[in-house]
């Protein structure tokens, strides 16, 4: 090479080298900014995803708690305190807890905070705590907090103990308690239903989000105490570890938008977990919880150092090439760097989604070799990840099915498409310890570069199979109970027939012979004889009426309901017209609210109205101006219908005796009757899934309220 050529080459090389050096410096600065922005964006994505996971996991608790508070047996028990109803509530809570094992406890507390029912999760399953082990929880904040709410609202208590800091002794299973008030049919508070969610399972999903990122993900309460924090925290709380960052965090609450703050070279991204925004009607004292993503200066420095090394290598390579070749290589290098960043970001997103999936994910190639698994697959099959990679998928199949599995796999690979595997079959998977578990598998082909991979979603069906077995057992027991009930109904019907027919004949004979004696030898009996025979006839007739009432009560208990739309106003008017015809001499002012429509059995509802209105007619008889009113009132969860009169009334101290058969609150000589009518009314209302109660004062009339499940 001549000196002139060398000089020209140098003249060309030096400007190009300076241009390349300047370009590399610009790239270095841009990449550093991009790295910082990427860490911020990653932190924001983690915070948003973690917030959504926590909020979504807490939202279904509202439906569970409402289900527990709305149990019919619980409604009956808080109204009447029947031990049988309490047993039904306890058993219902036990079955619920056995199916929803995400709860550590399910309880019902009275208004003083005393446990009346508690179901615990034990190693042997859900169990009802004995009454002697029930505790006084009156000091717990969720008791007063829940009782201050309205029906359907939910109180969310803080975590019971600090979870993450190793400076304290964490509980094995931290819990979050949810409470909702329970009211009587008249809107009086009767207690609190409490469910305790196993908080560790909630936080494990948040922990899993941070894996694979140079970012720590923490969860603290409003005061900055660790709920989920560093494994070896030097300070017992976030404010003590990072006071400047905490001041900014506190100033930004209660916003649930992501915000970024820096402190001493460290980057923090935080957001409030606003549970009440995800589920209206939730009260969460001490809220919000705060999610914090932290990227340290060490993570930033490590990534910048790696970038600098790559740029120096590129500069050395570019110095040895011609200007045009160097320029082309630089462009290719830039393109390659961009592709690498995009691929890495895509892989990170895919890996995050894969690891957070609730099911086991097994990805295999067309030869049936495992190329990728997630953490759930490790937990499900009991293998470490390195023990599964590059192994045949048949390793996870019981030996007796492996030959058939190979044939099925080859048939699927001939025409791969998304579909469930072995639909309708009892599929089994083999764990490392040799045990087998029932599974459901879905297959999907995924194109990855120049090859096709098979994406297998494996779901553990153990709990589902257990539930199906339990449901079958419940159905079998229900069939036996139904058969037994049918037999009892048949016996009851035969007994009612015997009472109605076999006892009537002797009573008719007694009445008839007494009448015959009065007619044949009445003049020889005297006044005392006449009086005694009259008493015999009256007793026989009263016994006949009692038989009629008992038969009616039995028939109502057994009768099938024929539900339909019923005009309650018209039905009440028809019954009132019948009463006027029976007692035309009575002057009764009657007011019936128009347009009262319900869904009920018209025949049975007529029986109930007949008894209620007949009572109002009877107990207003001594009054010169009698008033009877039929209407409805809004309040509580259901509309309440009523029959009101201005009659003699009664003392509410005796209200519990009203609906018992043969119980009377007034002298039978003044107000005749058998004492069966209100018992019949109560049976009719209960058959419709409703409730009935009364309000009265002596001399100021009485009002009988009732609700119907199908009312509108």
C-alpha positions as CSV (number, residue, x, y, z in Angstrom):
1,X,0.0,0.0,0.0
2,X,1.4,3.4,-1.0
3,X,1.7,6.2,1.4
4,X,-0.9,8.2,-0.5
5,X,-3.3,5.3,-0.4
6,X,-2.6,5.0,3.3
7,X,-3.3,8.7,3.8
8,X,-6.5,8.5,1.9
9,X,-7.5,5.4,3.8
10,X,-6.6,7.2,7.0
11,X,-8.5,10.3,5.9
12,X,-11.6,8.2,5.2
13,X,-11.1,6.0,8.3
14,X,-10.7,8.9,10.8
15,X,-13.9,10.7,10.1
16,X,-15.8,7.4,9.9
17,X,-14.2,6.3,13.1
18,X,-15.1,9.6,14.8
19,X,-18.6,9.2,13.4
20,X,-18.9,5.7,14.6
21,X,-17.5,6.7,18.0
22,X,-20.0,9.5,18.3
23,X,-22.8,7.2,17.2
24,X,-21.8,4.6,19.8
25,X,-21.8,7.3,22.5
26,X,-25.3,8.4,21.5
27,X,-26.4,4.8,21.4
28,X,-25.0,4.3,24.9
29,X,-26.9,7.3,26.3
30,X,-30.2,6.2,24.6
31,X,-29.9,2.7,25.8
32,X,-29.2,3.8,29.4
33,X,-32.4,5.9,29.2
34,X,-34.2,2.9,27.7
35,X,-33.0,0.6,30.5
36,X,-34.3,3.0,33.1
37,X,-37.6,3.4,31.3
38,X,-37.8,-0.4,30.9
39,X,-37.3,-0.9,34.7
40,X,-40.0,1.7,35.4
41,X,-42.4,0.1,32.9
42,X,-41.7,-3.3,34.3
43,X,-42.3,-2.1,37.9
44,X,-45.5,-0.4,36.8
45,X,-46.7,-3.6,35.0
46,X,-45.9,-5.7,38.1
47,X,-47.8,-3.3,40.4
48,X,-50.8,-3.2,38.1
49,X,-50.9,-7.0,37.7
50,X,-50.4,-7.6,41.4
51,X,-53.1,-5.1,42.3
52,X,-55.5,-6.8,39.9
53,X,-54.7,-10.2,41.2
54,X,-55.4,-9.2,44.8
55,X,-58.6,-7.3,44.0
56,X,-59.9,-10.2,41.8
57,X,-59.1,-12.8,44.6
58,X,-61.0,-10.7,47.1
59,X,-64.1,-9.9,45.0
60,X,-65.6,-13.5,45.1
61,X,-65.5,-13.4,48.9
62,X,-68.4,-11.0,48.8
63,X,-70.6,-13.5,47.0
64,X,-69.5,-16.3,49.4
65,X,-70.3,-14.1,52.5
66,X,-73.7,-13.0,51.1
67,X,-74.5,-16.7,50.5
68,X,-73.6,-17.6,54.1
69,X,-75.6,-14.7,55.5
70,X,-78.7,-15.5,53.4
71,X,-79.1,-19.1,54.5
72,X,-82.9,-19.8,55.2
73,X,-82.0,-21.9,58.3
74,X,-79.9,-18.9,59.6
75,X,-82.9,-16.6,59.0
76,X,-85.2,-18.9,60.9
77,X,-82.7,-19.5,63.7
78,X,-82.1,-15.8,64.4
79,X,-85.9,-15.3,64.5
80,X,-86.9,-18.3,66.7
81,X,-83.7,-19.7,68.2
82,X,-84.7,-23.2,67.4
83,X,-81.8,-25.7,68.1
84,X,-82.7,-27.7,65.0
85,X,-82.2,-24.6,62.9
86,X,-78.9,-24.0,64.5
87,X,-77.8,-27.5,63.6
88,X,-78.9,-26.9,60.0
89,X,-76.9,-23.7,59.9
90,X,-73.8,-25.4,61.3
91,X,-74.0,-28.3,58.9
92,X,-74.5,-25.9,55.9
93,X,-71.4,-23.9,57.0
94,X,-69.4,-27.2,57.3
95,X,-70.4,-28.3,53.8
96,X,-69.5,-24.9,52.4
97,X,-66.1,-24.9,54.1
98,X,-65.4,-28.4,52.9
99,X,-66.0,-27.3,49.3
100,X,-64.3,-23.8,49.7
101,X,-61.0,-24.8,51.3
102,X,-59.6,-21.2,50.8
103,X,-61.2,-20.3,54.2
104,X,-59.6,-21.1,57.5
105,X,-62.8,-20.5,59.5
106,X,-66.5,-19.8,58.9
107,X,-68.3,-18.4,61.9
108,X,-71.6,-16.8,63.1
109,X,-71.2,-14.3,66.1
110,X,-74.1,-12.7,68.0
111,X,-74.2,-8.9,68.5
112,X,-72.0,-9.2,71.6
113,X,-69.3,-10.8,69.6
114,X,-69.8,-14.3,71.1
115,X,-69.2,-17.2,68.7
116,X,-72.5,-19.1,68.3
117,X,-71.3,-21.3,65.4
118,X,-67.7,-22.0,64.2
119,X,-66.4,-24.3,61.4
120,X,-62.6,-24.9,61.3
121,X,-60.5,-26.3,58.5
122,X,-58.6,-29.2,60.0
123,X,-56.2,-31.8,58.5
124,X,-59.2,-34.1,58.3
125,X,-61.5,-31.6,56.6
126,X,-64.0,-29.0,57.8
127,X,-65.4,-29.6,61.3
128,X,-68.0,-27.8,63.5
129,X,-66.4,-26.6,66.8
130,X,-68.1,-28.0,70.0
131,X,-70.1,-25.3,71.9
132,X,-67.8,-25.5,74.9
133,X,-64.9,-24.3,72.6
134,X,-66.7,-21.3,71.2
135,X,-64.9,-18.0,72.1
136,X,-65.8,-14.4,72.9
137,X,-64.6,-12.3,70.0
138,X,-66.2,-9.1,71.1
139,X,-62.9,-7.3,71.2
140,X,-62.2,-8.0,67.5
141,X,-62.5,-4.8,65.3
142,X,-64.5,-6.6,62.6
143,X,-67.4,-7.2,65.1
144,X,-68.2,-3.6,65.7
145,X,-67.2,-2.7,62.1
146,X,-69.6,-5.2,60.6
147,X,-72.5,-4.3,62.9
148,X,-72.1,-0.6,61.8
149,X,-72.8,-1.7,58.1
150,X,-76.1,-2.2,56.3
151,X,-77.4,-5.5,54.9
152,X,-75.1,-6.9,52.2
153,X,-72.1,-4.7,53.0
154,X,-68.8,-6.4,53.9
155,X,-66.1,-5.4,56.4
156,X,-62.5,-6.4,55.5
157,X,-60.1,-6.7,58.4
158,X,-56.3,-6.3,58.1
159,X,-54.0,-9.3,58.0
160,X,-53.8,-10.9,61.4
161,X,-49.9,-10.8,61.7
162,X,-46.9,-9.5,59.9
163,X,-46.1,-12.0,57.1
164,X,-42.8,-11.3,55.5
165,X,-40.3,-9.8,57.9
166,X,-38.0,-12.4,59.4
167,X,-37.5,-10.1,62.4
168,X,-40.9,-11.3,63.7
169,X,-42.4,-14.8,64.0
170,X,-44.8,-15.1,61.1
171,X,-47.9,-17.2,61.4
172,X,-48.0,-20.4,59.4
173,X,-51.2,-19.3,57.6
174,X,-51.9,-15.6,57.9
175,X,-55.6,-14.8,57.4
176,X,-57.8,-11.9,56.3
177,X,-61.2,-11.8,58.0
178,X,-64.4,-10.7,56.1
179,X,-67.6,-9.9,58.0
180,X,-71.2,-9.1,57.1
181,X,-74.1,-8.2,59.4
182,X,-77.2,-10.4,59.7
183,X,-80.6,-8.8,60.4
184,X,-84.0,-10.1,61.5
185,X,-87.0,-9.8,59.2
186,X,-87.8,-6.6,61.0
187,X,-84.3,-5.1,60.3
188,X,-82.9,-5.7,63.8
189,X,-79.2,-6.7,64.0
190,X,-78.8,-10.3,65.1
191,X,-75.2,-11.0,64.6
192,X,-72.2,-11.2,62.1
193,X,-71.1,-13.8,59.6
194,X,-67.3,-14.0,59.4
195,X,-65.1,-15.9,56.9
196,X,-61.3,-16.0,57.3
197,X,-59.5,-16.2,54.0
198,X,-56.1,-18.0,54.0
199,X,-53.9,-15.0,53.2
200,X,-50.8,-17.0,52.3
201,X,-52.4,-18.3,49.1
202,X,-53.3,-14.7,48.1
203,X,-49.8,-13.5,48.6
204,X,-48.1,-16.4,46.9
205,X,-49.4,-15.2,43.5
206,X,-48.0,-11.7,44.2
207,X,-44.6,-13.3,45.0
208,X,-44.7,-15.3,41.8
209,X,-45.0,-12.1,39.7
210,X,-41.6,-10.8,40.6
211,X,-39.7,-13.9,39.6
212,X,-37.5,-13.4,36.5
213,X,-37.4,-9.6,37.0
214,X,-34.6,-7.5,38.5
215,X,-37.3,-6.0,40.7
216,X,-38.6,-6.7,44.2
217,X,-42.3,-6.6,44.8
218,X,-43.5,-5.7,48.3
219,X,-46.9,-5.2,50.0
220,X,-47.4,-3.0,53.0
221,X,-50.4,-1.7,54.9
222,X,-51.4,2.0,55.3
223,X,-48.8,2.5,58.1
224,X,-46.1,0.8,56.0
225,X,-45.8,-2.4,58.0
226,X,-44.6,-5.3,55.9
227,X,-47.3,-7.7,54.7
228,X,-45.0,-9.0,52.0
229,X,-41.4,-7.6,52.2
230,X,-37.7,-8.3,51.9
231,X,-36.5,-11.8,53.1
232,X,-34.0,-10.2,55.4
233,X,-35.4,-6.8,56.3
234,X,-33.0,-4.6,58.3
235,X,-35.9,-2.4,59.4
236,X,-39.2,-3.7,60.7
237,X,-41.3,-1.5,58.3
238,X,-41.0,0.3,55.0
239,X,-41.0,3.8,56.5
240,X,-38.0,3.0,58.7
241,X,-36.1,1.4,55.8
242,X,-36.9,4.2,53.2
243,X,-38.3,7.3,55.0
244,X,-38.0,9.7,52.1
245,X,-39.8,7.3,49.7
246,X,-42.5,6.6,52.3
247,X,-43.2,10.4,52.6
248,X,-43.9,10.5,48.9
249,X,-46.0,7.3,49.1
250,X,-48.1,8.7,52.0
251,X,-48.7,12.0,50.1
252,X,-50.0,10.0,47.1
253,X,-52.6,8.0,48.9
254,X,-55.4,6.9,48.5
255,X,-54.8,7.1,44.7
256,X,-54.8,3.7,42.9
257,X,-52.7,5.0,40.0
258,X,-49.1,3.9,39.7
259,X,-46.6,6.5,40.8
260,X,-42.7,6.5,40.6
261,X,-40.4,7.8,43.3
262,X,-36.6,7.7,43.6
263,X,-34.4,7.6,46.8
264,X,-30.6,7.4,47.0
265,X,-30.3,5.8,43.5
266,X,-33.2,3.4,44.1
267,X,-36.4,3.4,42.0
268,X,-39.8,2.7,43.6
269,X,-43.2,2.2,41.9
270,X,-46.2,2.1,44.1
271,X,-50.0,1.8,43.9
272,X,-52.9,1.4,46.3
273,X,-54.9,-1.8,46.3
274,X,-58.3,-0.3,46.3
275,X,-60.5,-3.3,47.1
276,X,-63.6,-1.1,47.5
277,X,-63.3,0.1,43.9
278,X,-63.4,-3.6,42.7
279,X,-66.4,-4.6,44.9
280,X,-68.9,-2.0,46.0
281,X,-70.3,-2.4,49.4
282,X,-66.9,-3.3,50.9
283,X,-65.6,-1.5,54.0
284,X,-61.9,-1.8,54.5
285,X,-60.6,0.1,57.6
286,X,-56.9,0.9,57.3
287,X,-57.1,0.5,53.5
288,X,-55.6,0.8,51.1
289,X,-52.9,-1.8,51.1
290,X,-49.9,-0.5,49.0
291,X,-48.0,-2.5,46.4
292,X,-44.4,-1.3,45.9
293,X,-42.0,-2.4,43.1
294,X,-38.3,-1.6,43.8
295,X,-35.4,-1.5,41.4
296,X,-32.0,-0.8,43.0
297,X,-29.0,1.1,41.6
298,X,-27.1,-2.2,41.6
299,X,-29.6,-3.6,39.0
300,X,-29.3,-0.5,36.9
301,X,-25.4,-0.5,37.1
302,X,-25.2,-4.2,36.1
303,X,-27.3,-3.7,33.0
304,X,-25.4,-0.6,32.0
305,X,-22.0,-2.4,32.5
306,X,-23.2,-5.2,30.2
307,X,-24.2,-2.6,27.6
308,X,-20.9,-0.8,27.7
309,X,-19.0,-4.0,27.1
310,X,-21.1,-4.8,24.1
311,X,-20.5,-1.3,22.7
312,X,-16.7,-1.5,23.1
313,X,-16.6,-4.9,21.3
314,X,-18.6,-3.3,18.5
315,X,-16.2,-0.3,18.3
316,X,-13.2,-2.6,18.0
317,X,-14.8,-4.6,15.3
318,X,-15.9,-1.5,13.4
319,X,-12.3,-0.1,13.5
320,X,-11.0,-3.0,11.5
321,X,-13.6,-2.8,8.7
322,X,-13.9,-0.5,5.8
323,X,-16.1,2.6,6.2
324,X,-18.9,1.2,4.0
325,X,-18.7,-2.3,5.6
326,X,-18.5,-0.7,9.1
327,X,-21.5,1.4,8.3
328,X,-23.5,-1.7,7.0
329,X,-22.4,-3.7,10.0
330,X,-23.4,-0.9,12.4
331,X,-26.9,-0.8,10.9
332,X,-27.1,-4.6,11.1
333,X,-25.9,-4.4,14.7
334,X,-28.5,-1.9,15.6
335,X,-31.2,-4.0,13.9
336,X,-30.0,-7.1,15.8
337,X,-29.9,-5.2,19.1
338,X,-33.5,-4.1,18.6
339,X,-34.6,-7.6,17.7
340,X,-32.8,-9.0,20.8
341,X,-34.5,-6.4,23.0
342,X,-37.9,-7.2,21.5
343,X,-37.3,-11.0,21.8
344,X,-36.2,-10.7,25.4
345,X,-39.2,-8.5,26.3
346,X,-41.5,-11.0,24.7
347,X,-39.9,-13.9,26.4
348,X,-40.2,-12.1,29.8
349,X,-43.8,-11.4,29.2
350,X,-44.5,-15.0,28.1
351,X,-42.5,-16.4,31.1
352,X,-44.4,-14.2,33.5
353,X,-47.8,-15.3,32.1
354,X,-46.7,-18.9,32.1
355,X,-45.5,-18.8,35.7
356,X,-48.6,-17.1,37.0
357,X,-50.9,-19.6,35.2
358,X,-53.2,-21.5,37.8
359,X,-52.7,-24.8,35.9
360,X,-49.6,-26.9,35.2
361,X,-48.2,-26.0,31.7
362,X,-46.1,-28.6,29.9
363,X,-44.6,-27.7,26.4
364,X,-43.2,-30.4,24.3
365,X,-41.7,-30.7,20.8
366,X,-43.0,-32.9,18.0
367,X,-40.9,-35.8,19.3
368,X,-42.7,-35.7,22.6
369,X,-39.7,-34.2,24.5
370,X,-40.5,-31.7,27.2
371,X,-38.9,-28.3,26.5
372,X,-40.7,-26.0,29.0
373,X,-42.7,-26.3,32.2
374,X,-44.0,-23.7,34.7
375,X,-43.8,-23.6,38.5
376,X,-47.3,-25.1,38.9
377,X,-46.1,-28.2,36.9
378,X,-43.3,-28.6,39.4
379,X,-45.7,-28.5,42.3
380,X,-48.3,-30.8,40.6
381,X,-45.9,-33.5,39.5
382,X,-43.3,-33.2,42.3
383,X,-40.3,-32.8,40.0
384,X,-37.8,-30.1,39.8
385,X,-37.7,-28.2,36.5
386,X,-34.3,-29.7,35.5
387,X,-35.7,-33.2,36.1
388,X,-38.4,-32.7,33.5
389,X,-36.7,-30.8,30.7
390,X,-35.7,-32.9,27.7
391,X,-37.6,-35.9,29.1
392,X,-40.4,-37.7,27.2
393,X,-43.9,-36.6,28.2
394,X,-44.7,-40.3,28.9
395,X,-42.7,-39.9,32.1
396,X,-45.8,-38.1,33.4
397,X,-48.2,-40.9,32.3
398,X,-48.9,-44.1,34.3
399,X,-47.1,-47.2,32.9
400,X,-50.4,-48.9,31.9
401,X,-51.4,-46.0,29.7
402,X,-48.0,-45.2,28.1
403,X,-48.4,-47.4,25.0
404,X,-51.8,-45.9,24.2
405,X,-50.6,-42.4,25.0
406,X,-47.8,-42.7,22.3
407,X,-50.4,-43.8,19.7
408,X,-52.7,-41.0,20.7
409,X,-49.9,-38.4,20.5
410,X,-48.8,-39.6,17.1
411,X,-52.4,-39.4,15.9
412,X,-52.7,-35.9,17.2
413,X,-49.5,-34.8,15.6
414,X,-50.8,-35.9,12.2
415,X,-53.3,-33.1,12.4
416,X,-52.6,-30.9,15.4
417,X,-55.4,-28.5,16.5
418,X,-56.6,-27.0,19.8
419,X,-58.8,-29.6,21.7
420,X,-59.3,-31.3,25.0
421,X,-57.4,-34.7,25.4
422,X,-59.5,-37.8,26.2
423,X,-62.7,-35.9,26.5
424,X,-65.2,-38.0,28.6
425,X,-62.4,-40.3,29.9
426,X,-60.9,-40.6,33.4
427,X,-57.4,-39.3,32.6
428,X,-54.6,-39.9,35.2
429,X,-51.2,-38.4,35.6
430,X,-48.1,-39.9,37.4
431,X,-46.3,-37.9,40.0
432,X,-42.6,-38.4,41.0
433,X,-43.6,-40.3,44.2
434,X,-45.5,-42.8,42.1
435,X,-48.9,-41.6,43.1
436,X,-51.6,-40.9,40.5
437,X,-53.9,-37.9,40.2
438,X,-57.0,-37.3,38.0
439,X,-56.4,-34.5,35.5
440,X,-58.0,-32.7,32.6
441,X,-55.7,-31.9,29.7
442,X,-56.1,-29.4,26.8
443,X,-53.7,-29.4,23.8
444,X,-52.8,-26.5,21.5
445,X,-50.2,-26.3,18.8
446,X,-47.9,-23.3,19.0
447,X,-45.6,-22.1,16.2
448,X,-42.2,-21.1,17.6
449,X,-39.7,-20.0,14.9
450,X,-39.2,-22.8,12.4
451,X,-40.8,-25.5,14.7
452,X,-44.1,-26.4,16.1
453,X,-44.5,-27.0,19.9
454,X,-47.4,-28.7,21.7
455,X,-48.8,-26.6,24.6
456,X,-50.5,-28.8,27.2
457,X,-52.6,-27.3,30.0
458,X,-52.9,-29.9,32.8
459,X,-55.5,-29.2,35.5
460,X,-55.6,-31.1,38.8
461,X,-59.1,-32.6,39.1
462,X,-58.7,-34.2,42.5
463,X,-60.9,-31.8,44.3
464,X,-63.4,-31.8,41.4
465,X,-63.6,-35.6,41.6
466,X,-64.1,-35.5,45.4
467,X,-66.9,-33.0,45.0
468,X,-68.6,-35.1,42.3
469,X,-68.3,-38.1,44.6
470,X,-69.8,-36.1,47.5
471,X,-72.6,-34.9,45.3
472,X,-73.4,-38.4,44.2
473,X,-73.5,-39.5,47.8
474,X,-75.7,-36.5,48.7
475,X,-78.1,-37.4,45.8
476,X,-78.3,-41.0,47.0
477,X,-79.0,-39.9,50.6
478,X,-81.6,-37.4,49.2
479,X,-83.3,-40.2,47.3
480,X,-83.5,-42.3,50.5
481,X,-84.8,-39.4,52.5
482,X,-87.4,-38.6,49.8
483,X,-88.6,-42.2,49.9
484,X,-88.8,-42.2,53.7
485,X,-90.6,-38.8,53.6
486,X,-93.1,-40.2,51.0
487,X,-93.8,-43.2,53.4
488,X,-94.3,-40.8,56.3
489,X,-96.7,-38.7,54.2
490,X,-98.6,-41.8,53.3
491,X,-98.9,-42.8,57.0
492,X,-99.9,-39.3,57.9
493,X,-102.6,-39.3,55.2
494,X,-103.9,-42.6,56.5
495,X,-104.0,-41.2,60.0
496,X,-105.8,-38.0,58.9
497,X,-108.3,-40.1,57.0
498,X,-108.9,-42.2,60.2
499,X,-109.3,-39.1,62.3
500,X,-111.6,-37.4,59.8
501,X,-113.9,-40.4,59.2
502,X,-113.5,-42.9,62.1
503,X,-113.9,-40.2,64.9
504,X,-116.7,-38.3,63.3
505,X,-119.2,-41.2,63.5
506,X,-119.0,-41.5,67.3
507,X,-119.3,-37.7,67.6
508,X,-122.3,-37.6,65.3
509,X,-123.8,-40.4,67.4
510,X,-123.3,-38.5,70.6
511,X,-124.8,-35.3,69.2
512,X,-127.7,-37.2,67.6
513,X,-128.6,-39.3,70.7
514,X,-128.4,-36.2,72.9
515,X,-130.8,-34.3,70.5
516,X,-133.1,-37.4,70.6
517,X,-133.1,-37.5,74.4
518,X,-134.0,-33.8,74.4
519,X,-136.9,-34.4,72.0
520,X,-138.2,-37.6,73.5
521,X,-137.8,-37.2,77.3
522,X,-136.9,-33.6,77.6
523,X,-139.9,-32.7,79.7
524,X,-138.8,-35.2,82.4
525,X,-135.2,-34.1,82.5
526,X,-135.7,-30.8,84.1
527,X,-133.5,-27.7,83.7
528,X,-130.4,-29.3,84.9
529,X,-130.8,-32.3,82.5
530,X,-131.4,-29.9,79.6
531,X,-128.2,-28.0,80.5
532,X,-126.1,-31.2,80.7
533,X,-127.3,-32.5,77.4
534,X,-126.7,-29.1,75.8
535,X,-123.1,-29.2,77.1
536,X,-122.7,-32.7,75.7
537,X,-123.9,-31.6,72.3
538,X,-121.7,-28.5,72.4
539,X,-118.6,-30.6,73.3
540,X,-119.3,-33.0,70.5
541,X,-119.7,-30.2,68.0
542,X,-116.5,-28.5,69.3
543,X,-114.7,-31.8,68.9
544,X,-116.0,-32.1,65.3
545,X,-114.7,-28.6,64.6
546,X,-111.3,-29.5,66.0
547,X,-111.2,-32.6,63.8
548,X,-112.0,-30.4,60.8
549,X,-109.2,-27.9,61.7
550,X,-106.6,-30.6,62.4
551,X,-107.5,-32.2,59.0
552,X,-107.1,-28.9,57.3
553,X,-103.7,-28.3,59.1
554,X,-102.5,-31.8,58.0
555,X,-103.7,-31.2,54.4
556,X,-101.9,-27.9,54.1
557,X,-98.7,-29.5,55.3
558,X,-98.9,-32.2,52.6
559,X,-100.4,-30.3,49.7
560,X,-98.4,-29.8,46.6
561,X,-97.8,-26.1,45.8
562,X,-99.3,-24.9,42.5
563,X,-97.4,-21.6,42.1
564,X,-99.0,-18.9,39.9
565,X,-99.5,-15.1,39.7
566,X,-102.2,-14.2,42.3
567,X,-104.1,-10.9,42.8
568,X,-103.8,-10.6,46.5
569,X,-106.1,-7.6,46.6
570,X,-108.9,-9.4,44.7
571,X,-108.5,-12.5,46.9
572,X,-108.9,-10.4,50.1
573,X,-112.0,-8.7,48.7
574,X,-113.6,-12.1,48.0
575,X,-112.9,-13.4,51.5
576,X,-114.2,-10.2,53.0
577,X,-117.5,-10.5,51.0
578,X,-118.0,-14.0,52.3
579,X,-117.5,-12.8,55.9
580,X,-120.1,-10.0,55.3
581,X,-122.6,-12.5,54.1
582,X,-122.0,-14.7,57.1
583,X,-122.5,-11.8,59.5
584,X,-124.7,-9.3,57.7
585,X,-125.5,-7.5,61.0
586,X,-121.8,-6.4,61.4
587,X,-120.8,-2.9,60.3
588,X,-117.1,-3.2,59.4
589,X,-115.1,-0.5,57.6
590,X,-112.8,-2.4,55.1
591,X,-109.8,-0.9,53.3
592,X,-107.8,-3.1,50.8
593,X,-104.8,-1.7,49.0
594,X,-105.2,-2.2,45.2
595,X,-102.7,-3.9,42.9
596,X,-101.1,-6.3,45.4
597,X,-99.7,-9.1,43.3
598,X,-97.7,-12.1,44.5
599,X,-96.5,-15.5,43.2
600,X,-98.1,-18.1,45.4
601,X,-100.5,-21.1,45.6
602,X,-103.9,-19.3,45.3
603,X,-105.8,-22.0,47.2
604,X,-103.5,-22.1,50.2
605,X,-103.1,-18.3,50.2
606,X,-106.9,-18.0,50.3
607,X,-107.0,-20.3,53.4
608,X,-104.4,-18.0,55.1
609,X,-106.3,-14.8,54.3
610,X,-109.6,-16.4,55.4
611,X,-108.2,-17.1,58.8
612,X,-106.5,-13.7,59.2
613,X,-109.5,-11.7,58.1
614,X,-111.9,-14.0,60.2
615,X,-109.7,-13.2,63.3
616,X,-109.9,-9.5,62.5
617,X,-113.7,-9.8,62.1
618,X,-114.0,-11.7,65.4
619,X,-111.8,-9.5,67.6
620,X,-113.5,-6.3,66.4
621,X,-116.9,-7.6,67.3
622,X,-117.2,-5.6,70.6
623,X,-116.6,-2.3,68.8
624,X,-119.3,-0.1,67.3
625,X,-116.9,1.2,64.6
626,X,-114.8,-1.7,63.5
627,X,-111.9,-1.2,60.9
628,X,-110.0,-3.8,59.0
629,X,-107.1,-3.0,56.6
630,X,-105.2,-5.1,54.1
631,X,-102.0,-3.6,52.6
632,X,-98.2,-3.8,52.1
633,X,-95.1,-2.1,53.5
634,X,-91.7,-1.7,52.0
635,X,-88.7,-2.5,54.2
636,X,-86.0,-5.1,54.6
637,X,-85.1,-7.5,51.8
638,X,-88.8,-8.4,51.0
639,X,-92.1,-6.6,50.8
640,X,-94.3,-7.3,53.9
641,X,-98.1,-7.7,53.5
642,X,-100.4,-7.1,56.5
643,X,-103.9,-7.5,57.9
644,X,-104.6,-4.8,60.5
645,X,-107.6,-4.3,62.8
646,X,-108.6,-1.9,65.7
647,X,-109.9,-4.7,67.9
648,X,-109.1,-5.9,71.4
649,X,-105.4,-6.6,70.6
650,X,-103.2,-8.6,72.9
651,X,-100.1,-8.3,75.1
652,X,-96.9,-8.8,73.1
653,X,-95.4,-10.7,76.0
654,X,-97.5,-13.6,74.8
655,X,-96.7,-13.2,71.1
656,X,-94.6,-16.4,71.0
657,X,-97.8,-18.5,71.7
658,X,-99.7,-17.0,68.8
659,X,-98.9,-19.6,66.1
660,X,-99.0,-22.7,68.3
661,X,-101.9,-25.1,67.8
662,X,-104.7,-24.9,70.4
663,X,-103.0,-21.8,72.0
664,X,-105.5,-19.0,72.8
665,X,-104.8,-15.5,74.3
666,X,-108.5,-14.7,74.9
667,X,-111.4,-16.3,76.7
668,X,-113.1,-18.9,74.5
669,X,-116.5,-17.9,75.9
670,X,-116.1,-14.3,74.7
671,X,-114.3,-15.1,71.4
672,X,-115.0,-18.7,70.3
673,X,-112.6,-20.8,68.3
674,X,-110.4,-23.8,68.3
675,X,-106.9,-22.1,68.4
676,X,-105.9,-23.7,65.1
677,X,-106.4,-20.8,62.7
678,X,-103.1,-19.0,63.1
679,X,-101.2,-22.3,63.1
680,X,-102.7,-23.0,59.7
681,X,-101.7,-19.5,58.5
682,X,-98.1,-20.0,59.7
683,X,-97.9,-23.4,57.8
684,X,-99.1,-21.7,54.6
685,X,-96.6,-18.9,54.9
686,X,-93.7,-21.2,55.7
687,X,-94.7,-23.4,52.7
688,X,-94.1,-20.3,50.5
689,X,-90.7,-19.7,52.0
690,X,-91.9,-16.6,53.9
691,X,-92.2,-15.4,57.5
692,X,-95.1,-14.2,59.7
693,X,-95.2,-12.0,62.8
694,X,-97.6,-9.8,64.7
695,X,-97.6,-6.4,66.5
696,X,-100.3,-5.4,69.0
697,X,-101.3,-3.6,72.1
698,X,-104.2,-4.5,74.5
699,X,-107.2,-2.4,73.4
700,X,-105.4,-0.9,70.4
701,X,-105.8,-3.6,67.8
702,X,-103.4,-6.0,66.1
703,X,-101.4,-6.2,62.9
704,X,-100.3,-9.5,61.3
705,X,-97.4,-9.1,58.9
706,X,-96.2,-11.8,56.4
707,X,-93.8,-12.2,53.5
708,X,-93.8,-14.5,50.5
709,X,-90.7,-15.6,48.7
710,X,-92.3,-15.1,45.3
711,X,-93.8,-11.6,46.2
712,X,-93.1,-8.6,44.1
